[in-house]
Amino acid sequence: MSLAAIYLGLAIFFAIGTFCALVKARQVYFLVPLYFMLAWLTGELAFIHILWQVALTAVLAVAGVFEDARAQAGLAIFALSWLGLAYLHVQSMDTPQYFRAALKRALGENYRNDIPLDRQAVLSDDVVSRSWLKPFHFARDGVRKHTHISYGDAGERNLLDVYQPVAPREGPCPVLLQVHGGGWVIGKKEEQAKPLMYHMAQRGWVCVAINYRLSPTAAFPAHIVDVKKAIVWIKDNIAEFGGDPEFVAITGGSAGGHLSSLAALTPNCPEYQPGFEDRDTTVQAAAPFYGVFDFLDRYDIRPKMAMDSFLGKQVMQCTREENPELWDLGSPLSRVNADAPPFFVVQGTHDTLVWVEEARTFVSALQAVSQQPVGYAELPGAQHAFEIFHSVRTDHAVNGVADFLEWTHARRTS
């Protein structure tokens, strides 16, 4: 196969990726996994795609490949794709305005004034290119990582990692618990939210990432029981790492967004704490990303996504008709209450796997009853799992969530 033909093939393939990232297409149910992957990896890495594609084009131009009509057609397709990628990059650069607006609505116009000056100094409104141009480089100076610590009796699935700041801060460090996603059936503590955890650990937070039991080996509510066990472990042990057991915030994406929200809304819930019903599992703040908030889909948001079948067979291991209470009480939407801690929900408009309407419905229900602030940042163009690796959008989102966490901690300790 000639270089011209290969170039044309690459142009077509990556133009399809650009199209998927630009267009919110949700009626392609059987193609959802492929559509998601193309949109995710194209949209979050738009500028990087432009760089390597332009570089490849320049090399082939020097080699004289563009005398071939197929290469010329490929260049025309790439050029159109670059326009779309440039739009995606500019869109991601606008992320701060959505976080600022969401934070001001929830916390007050001058919310940063509530944060002590020494903590305001660690906040940022900017991102640096050396971070998002190396999307999979996560480790940061000033953070010590302790790995594979047991918090329960489920072997590898009950292990956790601790991200500890090296530099001391005045008083004990607030704690952030990260719950990974993966549809309740896959995922590991090492795989997600590293940009957020390293960012917060560098700034004086102790971060904890956990494994938990997965389906179909374990049925719900085993997943949330493990999250509760991890909270108890934190309260008993985190002081050894400089953490404050009296201030624990929780975060997670997708299934982790579901579990972190459910944990925040069900402190000391006996059915989720078998054998440790008397232990305190209260958390002081929650920041779920693109979570599943309603197993029942009571508002018919995802009518053809076949989640009922997946949840019934893999996760709940019973149908809604067989155990409606389990499905209902496992939904964060059913657990909203006046005593909920401060929440900050993050969701993308173009999420192919968990639709934006689910987040809007949950936030509206929680805002209607909660006595605490409920923030909601809806990010135009953002796909599911957008914050797993560094990108312009990810790094701005990390800054925004850091503002929320610092504000909740400052208010708690003032």
Number of C-alpha atoms within 10 A of each C-alpha: 5 10 15 22 17 14 24 20 15 16 23 17 14 19 22 17 23 26 19 21 28 19 11 16 16 18 11 11 14 9 10 16 12 12 21 23 18 19 27 25 17 24 30 29 22 24 22 18 20 19 12 11 20 16 12 12 19 12 12 16 13 9 11 12 19 19 11 13 13 19 25 16 18 22 20 14 18 24 17 13 22 22 12 18 27 15 16 23 20 14 17 24 17 15 23 20 15 18 25 16 15 21 26 15 15 20 19 14 12 10 15 20 11 16 19 14 10 8 15 15 10 15 15 13 12 12 17 11 12 9 17 21 15 13 19 14 14 16 14 12 10 14 23 18 16 13 15 16 13 18 21 16 10 13 12 15 20 20 21 24 19 24 24 27 25 16 12 12 12 6 9 19 27 23 33 30 25 30 29 28 27 15 19 24 17 14 18 19 22 14 12 23 27 23 24 26 26 24 21 27 28 21 22 25 26 30 29 26 27 24 28 29 24 21 20 16 10 17 20 22 18 19 23 21 22 24 28 28 21 26 26 19 16 24 21 11 15 22 16 9 16 21 25 20 20 18 20 24 26 28 28 25 30 25 26 29 28 29 33 31 30 23 25 28 23 22 18 18 18 14 11 23 22 12 9 15 13 11 17 15 24 23 25 20 26 30 27 29 28 30 28 26 26 22 22 18 17 11 11 9 15 17 11 11 17 10 14 19 14 13 22 17 15 20 23 23 18 18 15 18 8 11 12 13 11 16 22 18 16 23 21 25 28 19 20 22 17 14 14 25 21 23 29 24 24 24 29 22 19 25 24 24 20 23 21 20 14 21 27 16 15 20 20 13 16 23 19 13 13 17 14 17 20 24 23 25 25 20 24 17 22 28 27 24 25 23 24 17 25 25 30 28 28 25 26 26 24 22 23 25 22 20 23 25 25 22 21 23 19 15 11 11 8 8
